[in-house]
């Protein structure tokens, strides 16, 4: 879409072909706006497709108050986006594409076939029928001095102008799929302040596991455990030991708080309960039984079911003297301190925190300092745990930005 003759139908340029950009494109095209969408990758929706490899968790069915609470410090801002397009509305929209959904035992919502590709195919078919033009291998490079957008293409650099532009460029994780954070200096060069991109839903490192733990248990899952940070209520679930530390859904659920604690204090100590279903008194009573000729490993296995990776982690982290005192050993099983010293690199994270602050945007997600330029999706400064919350807010922000662009175009 090069700069050309005057036109009667408003033009909208969307930079980024993830869920936020595609949703904004649909909103605009349904209103009769000419939409041109540009993406740096060979095809759109790449991170969306990879997120669905293990089962496309599209949203979550939990109560609205609990759902909104997953957005932490940005709960108020995200709640405004979800006011008109919440989890229920998202499911209805998916059904409109001919894709059925179901609620899993965890409350997570999935397409019936658990795959992302059929949903994306149906969506792209709808967008093409609405007249949306999609240009791949077009990387945004910023602006020319006269305000025109610069795009690198296989045929060379082109310039374009639009009546409204949306940036939906993702965060800083999974750079190989296009979300590389390269937009940050481009915005900063125009005077737009951004919060530093940081890993979210990520693993964390410890000062160093023993060689035995690394060699025998790296990759082993710890199931039916709980983690707690500070005075917060414990969270139940599972996580995985890695060569350098820990990762997995239970760790991801606490990643924002853990990262903030590390930023403030240089480290964060979480409390691990290896037997969350058993009260401390019951564990102590079991361990106080005579073990006779049995080894401590056998005693732990027979009395409280601790063996394998749980037993190895207990020996790694518990004070050595506690194994001769049932009360101290029981206390260690119920409250094992695990000190984390740094998050894994940003590019390994499932998502990122930081980006364009909501304070720089109006209610339609337009940058106050650059009228006609909108932002949506993961490049905004918010974060959420896995479980469908990330995708739901990305869809909702794209819809909100699309509606904001419509208002802008109509008012002009």
Steps between C-alpha positions, in 0.01 A plus 500: 500500500716784375416867530270572204204704379226625735241240594146517633504185714714546813817294519618316806846348527557222753855400584505152652300190416438345841161472672485872589580619149268251333213589734542872431504422128167319530337785692615755243414292193150429629451877513605543138851630567774408255741289705857411412681273747878460501708235677876444500471121496424274201151437642277654765408358841824308555518545876128426522557170319797403715305579817245243385745217440428339836126576484349836405400650836293792374357638825378400848154436642557616857285767669547853370646642821763226518567533127569873525720445802748313277609831348660625821600864499328560165169348608311830460634567152439147373152490655404795280615309193308189608182691583369454143698191401552260788565126503137420420495743207827356372352149503191623315725662240693172455174312457411750227804375310356150511737382774347329805657529845495306825597567860772274641515367855727792598245754375709584196316538169624324185383453141345156471790367293753673732673659199570861403544450125133437407394809697763717330409366154131575551584846630729587209234381255252739663746788487577444132129490423468834678769642273791514746830503309778311681863568410761268648878550508438871558699626800420837651807724524349813657415832338643732239556863589167590335308246712465225240541143624809311385476129417772261387369253241659229282493753214660778702381772735158659446327795665133524580247731653178405671215687660549291816774256597506222756818354643439146627858379503502265798738513795860388523476122538527238226690731268531224238124532448508876457452630855850636536437839663670680211224761511615638838780728371281610208235632739756644737654693210161671461492596867273214618618367835467124553537277803797262462409163353548220753434126494159384618366144531861395515733265679737611775854408590649392833859558606577147382363149537725217604640283222284210619180701475589636155597162358217291644207738530527787252171488311317312777157637601399563861126432514243573768708762678441860601710816481468815707680831482502706817160536664303420185274192507668184367425387147452134414629340183818366350831617361816356350863493612740626234878503462508851643193521724124462461227565245142395428142612561526537878813714465343702219201583720738672743748634246394865519531512879825299498655727239398813690649360822827421320507849350454651846714270714730313265335164573165348588438209735184300436369239743435156358254258661570147377189361676232771473213256565647383833494716816831554676389304808412198288835508321687532828309210654579279202869582505519448876425130460802277555677419175696208638753371248347696213702779342372857519417484129286190560340659807400813305355287224304266733365764738429807284553388140806717438742355247655574162538866409322616816740309721797629298383861531438454873860387547622785280325776692434383855744554784706183548418468869125481446515139376565379855211698651145411386357840596761692299472259209121537492538878509742483207259290295226755564710815454813442297675828411601536134704810413480632143761749382403602146243435227598313189573718193217701347503313170429171683195640681147419393410869517645832610415780739564865425437697183275793419335622822124545505560847641632604157178387327146630483198276559512388137867392540630793293830655599424844639829633365445362148137542386395231258749244634355217713658213694359162604591152615805387690698815418287679761630502858306216664550134578298195604566134577443223250155344495335698220533838668771624264306420185172635634651841574682508166176438313316757712769765456497450124125546494523810719769648275292425191203681652727786603627530143142508371416786736811686393422457130134596537580807706745616235 
